[in-house]
Amino acid sequence: MALIQQGLGMREVQLGQHTVRSHGREVARTHMHDWLILLLLVVIEIVMYALIDPFYRFVGKDMMTDLKYPLKENTVPFWAVPVYSLLLPSLVFLFIYYRRRDVYDLHHGILGLLFAVFITAVITDAIKNAVGRPRPDFFWRCFPDGKDVYDSLGNVICHGQASVIKEGHKSFPSGHTSGSFAGLGFLSLYLSGKIKVFDRRGHVWKLCIVILPILLACLVGISRVDDYWHHWQDVFAGGVIGLAIATFCYLQFFPPPYSDDGWGPYAYFRMLEERSAQQTNGVNALNVQVMEAQVLQQQNEQNNQSYTSSEEHDSGLNDLESGRSSQEIYKPRYDAAIIVEHV
């Protein structure tokens, strides 16, 4: 365990070397297609929310019993949803970046959050428009003066404001709830990985920090029922959709929070592996060059030794030949001296 923690510590030491200025452009270029798809999701969401009408299902007089709740203002206004589901988590990502200087974590945190929120928004509005379930306050949207009118088939003939009636057919599922669980659920998963909630040390305070975003999302969902804008089934379905999409998007960029590598994105560890492979290849290439140099040196030494031996051999042959010549020169003189002495 100590060796594992030491290895993780060494991997975290390398943080701070990858800032927005040094690697931001490269990371953004790598995920250019993801940003284009995200932009397409934004356009689809705008079209579905503003231009497409929901299904106007049959609403009879006997169904009005559960649809006569008072028409109230939103406790959580529509503009507040992007603030706490997008802006708040982004501020947390920036704080973590300020501490660690890891552009991979910042980029993938923001990209994953945006994908979670906008995929959830597209799915939610698609289901809203397809189902067309009336809100609990539909009666007062349809008949603002309280005088209900029905056609020959028993269906309502609304005489209220068109935009209010259109909004009254978008009860299932809850968009506030799904967006809240998408953004805050992603933040909860992010924090659980960063503070290492599942490190088996039993620090309950870490668990409390992770639960806070989920609690806030639950309170938003409850406010939708209290304001009579949604039935409880709408809120439940919205929460499931938002939390499920948040989990899928988080796991696309980050390891599971209970993993030993749960504190960092996949891209960071992939970068470390590539850098380690490059260093290993560089060391191997250097070793090959050193071995080649040693082989060349040995070959040169062997060539020098062969050249020296050849010279010594040639010198010996020259000496022998010169000795033989001297004997041949002095041999007649020696023979002549013997003959004179004999006489």
NUVOKOL-976571 format. One record per residue: x, y negated, z negated of N, C-alpha, C in turn. Coordinates in steps of 0.001 Angstrom, whole numbers, plus 500000, padded with zeros to 6 digits. Each point is the difference from the previous one (the first is absolute). Layout:
XYZXYZXYZ/...
END
This chain:
500830501204500000499170498796500000500864498747500000/501096500051499213500897498845499955500641499735501355/500362501091500692500597499830501327498997499408500977/498728500432499889498969499457500887499805498527499743/499903499611498711499831498585499676501200499183500439/501207500569499880501193499300500460499968499804501511/499544501030500733499890499868501446498979498955500392/498854499973499306498999498980500285500532498627499702/500763499886498895500575498705499669500962499522501059/500805500903500548500933499621501060499267499547501249/498825500625500278499238499607501185499359498626499782/499621499707498739499403498704499724501040498907499967/501263500339499730501052498994499972500147499343501363/499728500746501066500168499464501344498920499002500376/498982499832499127499004498971500244500652498638499917/499412499022500636500566498662500004500829499716501228/500269501029500804500788499825501203499141499826501243/498686500090499816499096499974501154498939498930499761/500296498793500377499121498867499775499219499682501274/499075499059499863499228499568501161500911499374501039/500988499250499538500907499328500934500893500989500736/500454501038499329500958500920500618499314501110500803/498866500513499520499367501140500653498532499765500355/499454498843499687498580499770500221499591500098501451/500773499398500880499663500024501421500057501424500556/500985500752499579500133501375500485498832500859499537/499585499845498739498883500785499472498707499631500710/499769498695500211498784499561500682499971500489501444/501160499994500670500058500480501377499709501501500062/500469500741499019499754501437499973498511500309499891/499264499162499274498571500235499778499151499012500801/500492499567501131499263499048500827498648500567500428/499964501288500375498748500599500444498997500090498855/500477500210498786499092500035498852499341498641499793/500763498935500161499430498661499841499009499695501119/500253500500501191499047499799501088498691500748499730/500096501213499490498802500760499647499241499294498880/500736499437499057499355499263498906499241498793500534/500594499300500945499317498865500617498734500454500718/500053501144500641498815500548500672498913500325498980/500378500523498852499022500291498948499319498723499514/500770498925499878499421498716499576498959499530501004/500323500109501281499052499580501036498738500861499956/500171501314499844498842500906499929499121499655498808/500618499697498869499236499663498802499197498713500197/500610498994500621499288498742500250498804500238500919/500186500802501050498914500281500933498874500759499309/500355501005499207498985500815499343499225499199498958/500663499105499306499321499250498936499160498855500562/500518499291500998499338498782500459499087500203501205/500311500943500867499289500093501280499062501187500122/500216501043499242499182501205500114498929499999498918/498756500187500400498888500063499062499865501401499423/499576500097498749499788501323499405498721500647500525/499849501250499719498792500731500375498842499556499099/498922499548500616498829499553499249499064501195499815/500209500687498917499207501205499758498586499655499518/499157500980500071498599499826499590499923499746498503/499267498966499629499784499666498594498492499813499803/499357500964499364498567499944499766499647499343498681/498722499765499803499541499316498789500269500818498756/499868501325500115500238500844498836501473500061499609/500887499592500898501434499991499718500433498721499279/499135499005499958500356498715499426500135500037498485/499581501087499377500067500082498541501428499836499499/500946500632500704501414499926499594500760498886500706/499295499149500753500668498951500767499512498599499623/499399499883498806499443498711499586500810499325498907/501275500372499895500849499345499001500276498565500437/500233499109499036500166498584500356501251499743500848/499898499014500840501113499591500856500916499072499217/501227500451499724500935499261499158501266499670500785/500765499072499442501316499689500541501006501075499581/501094500076500738501051500977499694500813499565498782/500142500902499047500917499730498884501433499911500502/500355500910500897501308499981500662499765499556501438/500335498759500354499732499517501360500818500759501038/499545499896501236500640500734501087501452499582500177/500286498695499861501359499519500231500978500491498938/499478500443498849500881500457498924500579501386500263/499332500782500861500469501369500256501408500016500598/500301499208501055501385499995500508501012499469498987/499550499145499069500936499419499030500538501070499073/499101500791499378500483500982499034500386501332500641/499532500272501222500350501275500637501209499891500927/500326498789500463501152499802500882501059499096499381/499583498833499531500970499032499489500658500477498708/499198500502499055500555500458498725501021501124500180/499701501081500738501027501026500210501231499466500731/499797499080500952501149499450500729500921499227499069/499438499297499030500824499290499016500806500986499163/499402501134499681500742501036499259501134500552500861/499740500220501285501048500492500897501159498998500076/499662498718500072501044498968500056500802499964498715/499349500203498863500715500028498723500975501171499953/499554501163500458500892501167500039501157499746500959/499722499351501126501075499682500949501002499034499382/499519499035499229500899499061499343500935500720499022/499507501076499390500819500744499046500962500964500688/499580500608501113500794501076500594500617499656501345/499463499006500692500513499607501313499968501178500981/498844500647500092499838501132500912498934499628501017/500419499642501207499058499566501027499133501158500476/500502501230499905499200501154500389498774500121499094/500203499823498721498898500083499055499001498871500225/500477498792500200499114498858500223499194500163501283/500663500348501078499325500129501292498951501103499977/500367501173499510499072501124500018498890499825498978/500291499293498909498938499710499044498925499125500618/500419498916500653499037499088500630499297500671501168/500755500710500842499388500659501160499016501075499556/500375500802499020499091501032499506498753499413499364/500152498907499262498852499333499380499034499476501061/500528499330501012499146499458501057499274501115500750/500695501084500280499346501115500664498897500581499121/500266500141498707498989500561499094498744499139499979/500161498679499903498850499104499898499228499944501306/500701499875501127499284499802501262499434501309500556/500665501108499776499393501275500387498731500235499185/500076499690498708498816500124499145498885499079500468/500358498767500369498985499044500454499319500478501282/500783500516500939499419500484501258499078501188499746/500442500952499186499165501167499701498730499573499267/500143499107499034498844499553499218498969499305500876/500447499059500826499047499266500840499402500895501078/500769500968500486499444500936500982498856500806499384/500199500472498771498943500754499319498827499082499662/500288498779499558498941499032499702499076499813501204/500607499712501145499207499731501198499250501242500488/500592501165499793499349501224500464498843500409499091/500163499834498699498971500430499047498880498971499896/500363498728499782498990498950499905499108500108498780/500537500429498892499193500162498780499641498630499423/498739499782499625499620498708499411500601499820498610/500314498768499685500526499680498675498871499998498971/500357500085498720498936499970498971499172498718500010/500524498907500531499255498743500051499402499757501385/499778501062500766499570499845501392498635499306500101/499109500236499054498663499415500085500075498480500096/500811499376499162500075498543499981500824499457501158/500810500819500599500679499594501225499025500015501176/499177501006500009499049500154501102498798499048499852/499539499841498765498828499140499731500373498976498929/500698498933500357500426499027498992498839499327499262/498825499963500610498851499400499339499199501009499192/500423501249500004499324501036499238498810500613500693/499673499612501225498853500514500732500488501037501014/499763501275499705500494501070500863499031500257501145/500583500257501173499246500249501215500556501264500656/499083500854500530500401501269500602499287500175501326/500605500752500878499387500246501297499037501185499913/499518500434501153499020501084500035500569501335499527/501318500163500121500662501232499547500415499938498538/499804498858499381500358499854498594501391499465499772/500712499630501059501354499447499870499912498505499704/500999499488499355500009498602499590500115499083501214/499376498844499894500178498914500967500573498822499222/501331499909500023500682498998499172499851498615500609/499856498997499134499957498620500456500999499133499230/501027500640499483501053499259499321501093499565500967/501069499471499453501118499552500836500692501212500623/500335499899501287500535501148500740501306500513499396/500922499095499655501290500431499450499826500666498638/499038499527499213499744500603498687499387501384500157/499101500137500970499388501307500265501053500980500511/500862499522500897501073500850500529500894500501498872/500356499139499082500830500400498861499250500946499083/498674499918500005499203500878499142499992501435500440/500443500300501212500070501375500500501420500571499915/500832499456499121501389500462499884500324500437498577/499159500831499461500191500397498606501009501130499830/499962501002500889500837501194499820501112500038501045/501269500164499549500490499951498619500373498575499600/500435499801498776500344498675499507501355499552500544/500008498883500729501250499486500548500901499400498942/499410499285499017500794499459498893500732501128499271/499278501086499745500582501109499230501074500734500797/499722500287501252500989500729500802501261499172500195/499830498686500280501174499137500143500780499863498705/499287499962498873500676499886498703500810501246499688/499406501165500227500724501239499712501118500242501005/499863499490501225501074500157500983501228499198499582/499805498705499706501134499152499642500549500287498617/499112500038498996500448500224498628500406501452499763/499380500928500728500443501392499906501405500181500553/500292499325501116501356500034500551500992499400499000/499617498898499369500864499378498996500238500934498826/498976500719499574500148500939498889500983501116500343/499896500541501204500945501036500424501414499444500098/500115498789500502501311499355500141500660499821498635/499235499499499044500552499771498665500357501313499307/499187501030500202500289501284499362501313500584500483/500349499734501259501295500454500492501146499143499512/499783498683499936501082499087499625500382500133498530/499009500118499108500319500092498575500127501458499543/499886500951500956500230501423499731499082500503498879/498699499903500269499006500414499009500114501489499697/500276500798501024500003501452499846501419500544499818/500784499340499163501379500464499743500082500970498836/498841500455499489499926501008498933500596499519498688/499980498684499773500508499474498732498883499537499075/498765500014500495498867499719499136499820498549499617/500377499042500883499798498585499708498592499604500447/499086499884499029498604499727500323499816498575500512/500876499077499596499851498618500448500127499900501521/500789500882500593500104500020501458498667500395500625/499343500971499396498713500441500517498965498881499902/500050499219498931499063498883499846500196498959501098/501242499728500370500272499033501073499424500485501321/500114501298500251499504500558501263498476499989500038/499356500171498864498541500064499947499370498622500173/500695498928499647499426498655500066499443499646501381/500739500201501105499406499692501316498746500821500298/499989501271499600498821500838500227498823499489499175/500261499559498787498942499440499158499404498750500628/500855499141500549499511498793500661499115500348501197/500399500999500773499186500424501141498660500563499532/499999500739498897498746500533499466499060498877499562/500554498965499378499170498879499557499387499260501188/500757499900501075499448499385501211498833500827500523/500149501311500014498912500865500455498769499885499113/500216499922498701498862499863499078499277498678500225/500761498945500307499365498702500250499081500037501212/500305500865500958499151500095501192498633500599499659/499974500928499038498730500562499553499252498987499135/500737499290499140499374499004499127499404498842500790/500616499679501134499482498905500839498878500461500927/499671501289499963498941500586500833500307499891501496/501282500020500312500393500033501407500216501435500480/500156500925499073500272501391500378499342500951499018/499677501162500524499589501125499167501266500670499438/499833500789498936501183500608499384500677500972500964/499228500647500886500600500917500974500912499246500968/499628498764500334500832499191500895501358499712499368/499958499674498710501241499678499293500877501239499860/499393501124499674500766501238499846500679500388501311/499237499952501097500567500357501302501103499025500407/499797498703499744501036499019500323501288500241499233/499864500356498711501192500288499205500765501200500506/499279501060500390500654501213500509500725499694501313/499331499258500892500616499677501296501260499164499796/499902498951499199501150499115499799501181500695499354/499740500805498957501093500681499309500626501072500869/499192500699500801500541501042500883500893499389501074/499548498910500633500811499361501039501266499413499399/499909499420498813501187499455499335501035501096499743/499539501167499581500917501115499729500673500474501275/499210500155501071500576500444501275501041499006500511/499684498722499948500930498981500507501247499911499128/499836500142498695501172499952499122500943501156500283/499447501209500132500840501172500242500620499989501393/499508499151500876500612499856501314501349499296499915/500184499157498997501215499198499878500835500339498764/499379500574498970500691500256498741499813501455499583/500975500575499289499813501336499431498923499963498915/499465501148499614499013500019498911500576499391498722/499188499339499200500516499340498782500655500952499018/499607501275500003500585500961499073501327500564500504/500403499637501219501259500491500554501187499269499365/501165500649500017501213499352499493500382498790500840/499613500012501273500274498874500895498793499077500149/499052500095499063498772499215500108500188498512499846/501185499551499562500239498571499766500367499254501282/500239500714501124500441499336501228499268500524501215/500015499265501104499340500444501231500818501056500732/499321500737500873500689501008500807501112499369500845/499748498815500532500961499366500907501321499727499300/499954499672498728501238499713499267500860501261499889/499387501113499631500759501239499860500467500514501364/499197499770501045500419500393501341501226499202500433/500011498720499643501150499155500320501247500508499276/499853500393498724501143500528499263500534501281500635/499092500863500448500436501244500643500730499718501307/499494499067500787500668499665501257501378499390499737/500073499133499012501296499398499679500974501051499500/499531500935499178500875501071499513500483500871501156/499099500286500957500391500807501156501038499272500842/499818498684500182500979499226500765501361499994499309/499990499849498670501264500016499264500665501362500108/499188501069499932500558501348500118500590500218501389/499307499550501024500526500121501357501278499187500178/500041498813499373501203499185500090501186500665499327/499746500606498832501083500706499292500467501204500810/499042500733500578500379501160500821500814499566501217/499595498902500635500755499518501160501409499583499589/500106499358498835501325499604499523500855501215499698/499401501034499410500748501224499714500475500658501288/499157499979501006500390500582501291501177499236500593/499958498668499913501104499191500507501291500289499246/499889500149498677501199500300499200500560501363500381/499121500989500169500469501335500387500647499969501379/499404499257500923500600499895501330501374499349499927/500117498969499172501297499330499839501034500963499421/499580500812499012500927500964499407500426501036501030/499049500476500816500351500983501025500979499406501008/499778498760500401500921499343500940501371499845499375/500023499648498712501285499839499334500754501330499939/499250501080499673500647501305499965500517500405501376/499213499711501044500456500314501345501247499212500369/500036498733499606501186499188500281501221500547499261/499791500394498743501127500556499241500503501288500647/499050500848500432500419501235500668500731499714501305/499549499011500758500673499636501241501410499478499725/500130499189498930501322499479499643500947501122499604/499481500968499213500842501116499597500423500826501214/499063500202500922500333500770501205501039499267500831/499867498669500078500959499227500765501375500054499356/500080499937498675501281500060499293500654501362500195/499200501067499886500553501352500177500515500176501418/499283499424500968500431500118501391501325499288500220/500123498826499357501262499272500145501158500770499380/499759500581498809501063500765499345500383501214500852/499013500634500591500291501161500847500816499595501224/499609498893500614500740499525501176501412499596499617/500175499419498822501356499601499549500874501227499782/499404501065499419500781501235499789500426500604501312/499114499971500954500358500544501303501122499188500637/499934498702499828501061499158500561501330500299499341/499933500199498652501257500299499293500581501330500476/499118500988500154500480501294500460500617499890501380/499311499279500860500523499860501346501336499253499993/500094498983499165501270499257499929501101500863499410/499698500854499023501004500911499418500482501001501022/499121500535500779500344500961501022500896499357501059/499745498800500316500807499322501016501413499779499503/500136499673498711501354499747499465500805501272499962/499325501104499679500715501269500006500463500350501415/499156499752500955500382500291501372501156499113500453/500066498765499483501079499074500404501326500433499398/499993500366498731501260500325499327500429501452500185/499142500853500537500355501406500165501167500204500965/500104499344501153501170500207500892501295499556499361/499985498897499233501201499531499338500498501012498990/499027500583499251500369500987498992500632501218500664/499463500429501108500552501150500708501397499706500551/500166498791500484501315499618500540501052499954498923/499649499540498819500967499944498873500428501385499598/499112500941500006500323501375499664500971500599500994/499763499707501255500910500546501041501392499419499877/500155498698499745501325499386499862500703500567498802/499279500125498886500619500505498760500444501448500215/499276500750500739500342501396500248501269500100500860/500190499105500912501158500004500856501236499611499188/
END
